[in-house]
Amino acid sequence: MLIKSFFSAIFYTPEILWIIRYLSFDSLHFTVKQFAKLFYSPEKL
């Protein structure tokens, strides 16, 4: 439920916060990649 609220906050922010939303996705993507490296070898990414 917390995750759903998190994504809702990202997707439904005002258009003026588009840049912040973009940076949030970029940071999230980077975090996921780093997190994935703990479990998968680079060849699988």
VOBA-564383 format. One record per residue: residue in three letters; x, y, z of N, C-alpha, C, O in turn. Coordinates in steps of 0.02 Angstrom, whole numbers, padded with zeros to 5 digits. Layout:
BEGIN
 residuo    n_u    n_v    n_w   ca_u   ca_v   ca_w    c_u    c_v    c_w    o_u    o_v    o_w
     ALA      X      Y      Z      X      Y      Z      X      Y      Z      X      Y      Z
...
//
This chain:
BEGIN
 residuo    n_u    n_v    n_w   ca_u   ca_v   ca_w    c_u    c_v    c_w    o_u    o_v    o_w
     MET  00042 -00060  00000  00000  00000  00000  00043  00063  00000  00027  00112 -00033
     LEU  00098  00060  00037  00144  00117  00039  00176  00129 -00029  00184  00186 -00051
     ILE  00194  00073 -00063  00224  00079 -00129  00174  00108 -00178  00191  00149 -00220
     LYS  00111  00087 -00173  00059  00113 -00218  00052  00188 -00208  00045  00225 -00257
     SER  00054  00211 -00147  00049  00283 -00132  00109  00319 -00160  00103  00375 -00185
     PHE  00168  00288 -00156  00229  00318 -00181  00224  00330 -00256  00240  00384 -00280
     PHE  00202  00279 -00293  00197  00286 -00365  00141  00334 -00385  00146  00370 -00434
     SER  00087  00334 -00346  00032  00380 -00360  00057  00452 -00353  00037  00495 -00392
     ALA  00099  00464 -00304  00126  00531 -00293  00170  00552 -00351  00172  00611 -00369
     ILE  00205  00505 -00381  00248  00520 -00438  00207  00534 -00501  00218  00583 -00536
     PHE  00160  00489 -00515  00123  00494 -00578  00072  00551 -00579  00055  00576 -00632
     TYR  00049  00571 -00520 -00005  00621 -00519  00017  00689 -00491 -00024  00728 -00468
     THR  00082  00702 -00494  00106  00767 -00472  00088  00819 -00525  00080  00802 -00584
     PRO  00082  00883 -00506  00068  00936 -00554  00121  00939 -00608  00178  00919 -00598
     GLU  00102  00964 -00666  00148  00966 -00723  00209  01008 -00709  00262  00997 -00739
     ILE  00204  01057 -00663  00261  01100 -00647  00317  01061 -00613  00374  01083 -00610
     LEU  00299  01002 -00586  00350  00961 -00552  00377  00906 -00597  00404  00856 -00573
     TRP  00370  00916 -00663  00392  00864 -00710  00466  00847 -00702  00485  00789 -00704
     ILE  00506  00899 -00692  00579  00888 -00685  00594  00847 -00622  00635  00802 -00623
     ILE  00559  00865 -00567  00570  00827 -00506  00548  00755 -00516  00581  00708 -00492
     ARG  00493  00745 -00551  00469  00678 -00565  00521  00640 -00607  00534  00581 -00594
     TYR  00549  00674 -00657  00600  00644 -00700  00661  00623 -00660  00687  00567 -00668
     LEU  00683  00667 -00615  00742  00652 -00574  00727  00595 -00527  00771  00555 -00512
     SER  00665  00591 -00503  00646  00537 -00458  00650  00470 -00495  00675  00421 -00467
     PHE  00627  00468 -00556  00630  00407 -00596  00703  00389 -00610  00722  00330 -00606
     ASP  00744  00439 -00626  00814  00428 -00641  00850  00399 -00580  00889  00352 -00586
     SER  00836  00427 -00521  00867  00404 -00459  00843  00334 -00442  00882  00292 -00420
     LEU  00778  00322 -00453  00750  00257 -00439  00781  00204 -00484  00797  00149 -00462
     HIS  00789  00221 -00548  00818  00175 -00597  00890  00158 -00577  00911  00100 -00580
     PHE  00928  00208 -00556  00997  00198 -00534  00999  00153 -00473  01041  00109 -00468
     THR  00954  00166 -00425  00951  00126 -00364  00935  00053 -00380  00965  00007 -00352
     VAL  00887  00043 -00425  00868 -00025 -00444  00927 -00061 -00476  00939 -00120 -00462
     LYS  00964 -00026 -00518  01022 -00057 -00551  01074 -00077 -00500  01101 -00133 -00504
     GLN  01088 -00033 -00452  01137 -00048 -00401  01114 -00106 -00357  01153 -00149 -00337
     PHE  01049 -00107 -00342  01019 -00160 -00301  01023 -00227 -00337  01037 -00278 -00307
     ALA  01010 -00225 -00402  01011 -00286 -00442  01081 -00316 -00445  01088 -00377 -00449
     LYS  01132 -00275 -00443  01200 -00299 -00446  01217 -00343 -00387  01264 -00384 -00390
     LEU  01180 -00336 -00332  01193 -00377 -00273  01169 -00449 -00284  01190 -00495 -00249
     PHE  01124 -00458 -00332  01093 -00523 -00342  01108 -00555 -00410  01106 -00616 -00418
     TYR  01123 -00512 -00460  01135 -00538 -00527  01204 -00518 -00552  01229 -00464 -00536
     SER  01233 -00561 -00593  01298 -00545 -00622  01288 -00494 -00678  01234 -00491 -00707
     PRO  01339 -00454 -00693  01334 -00403 -00745  01311 -00432 -00813  01279 -00397 -00852
     GLU  01327 -00494 -00826  01309 -00524 -00890  01233 -00529 -00898  01207 -00529 -00953
     LYS  01197 -00534 -00841  01125 -00541 -00844  01089 -00474 -00849  01030 -00471 -00865
     LEU  01125 -00419 -00836  01093 -00354 -00838  01094 -00325 -00908  01069 -00270 -00920
//
